[in-house]
Amino acid sequence: MSGTDELYPPAQYGWGWMLLALGIIALLILCAWLLLFLTKPRRGMVLYGDTQTSAPMTADVLTQLRQEYHERIAQIEADYRGGSLTARHANLELSRVVRTFVNEYSGLEAPVLALDDLVRLGVPPALIDALQRHYYPSIFRKGPAVDPIAGVEAAHKVVGSWH
């Protein structure tokens, strides 16, 4: 046998590479845990139609919330009548205010849900009607916006009738 025919043992890896691999695995596990932790529903949040409520609001808080949102709607109307808001922008603000009210009142994340999602969830018809007849045509359709005064009435109806 010549010197070149000898067998060599397999190359050995240093401990640094093993620690790096374990660190990457630990990082992946941590990322998966964070993803699950950050995306699970919050404890106090109640999805619409959910029969369990962890912290129901008192009647006084609900009345105050309704009053606050009626005032916001009235301010949008005053700004529109005063000329500081266009019809399209007034309807956009009304849509935002109504969706935020629904979110604060019920926990339903209405500000980020599309109209189809809200219909699928079975929300009360006052919200669907306001979005379909007043806000969506003004926001998404080309041409003149729908009269915001009718949108103001629809917003008051949503705030007043939401259960």
Summary of the structure (lengths in Angstrom):
residues: 163
radius of gyration: 28.1
end to end distance: 92.2
largest distance: 102.2
contacts: 405
relative contact order: 0.12
helix: 69%
strand: 0%
